[in-house]
Amino acid sequence: MIQKDLSELTNEELLLEGKRIKSGNIVNAVLFGVMIGVATWSTVKYGLGIITFFPLLFIQMLLKNNARKKAFETELKNRNLTL
């Protein structure tokens, strides 16, 4: 599914997007913790290597989701909406 720009969404669609973002925050937090844990464990067990840095690459994707959340909050504020 192609994501529309937040400014193109109707108020109802924006509120639905907010619910998706909220539910995704918990999943992102768990994934972030697991990836940091795997990278730490790998470093302690095997030293620096590809297994250490591979999970850290996925953290960038999680941070991109955080940027979308901030844009969403700004759009909510611009439209004077609340969840």
HURA-V982900 format. One line per field, one symbol per residue. ss: DSSP state (@ for helix, = for strand, . for the rest). phi: phi as a letter, one per 20 degrees, with the letter a starting at -180 (. if undefined). psi: psi as a letter, one per 40 degrees, with the letter a starting at -180 (. if undefined). A space follows every 10 residues. Layout:
ss=???
phi=???
psi=???
This chain:
ss=.....@@@.. @@@@@@@@@@ @@@@@@@@@@ @@@@@@@@@@ @@@@@@...@ @@@@@@@@@@ @@@@@@@@@@ @@@@@@@@@. ...
phi=.eeffffeff ffffffffff ffffffffff fgffffffff fffffdnfaf ffegffffff ffffffffff ffffffffel dce
psi=hhhiideeii dddddddddd dddedddddd dddddddddd dddddeahad ddeddddddd dddddddddd ddddddddef ii.
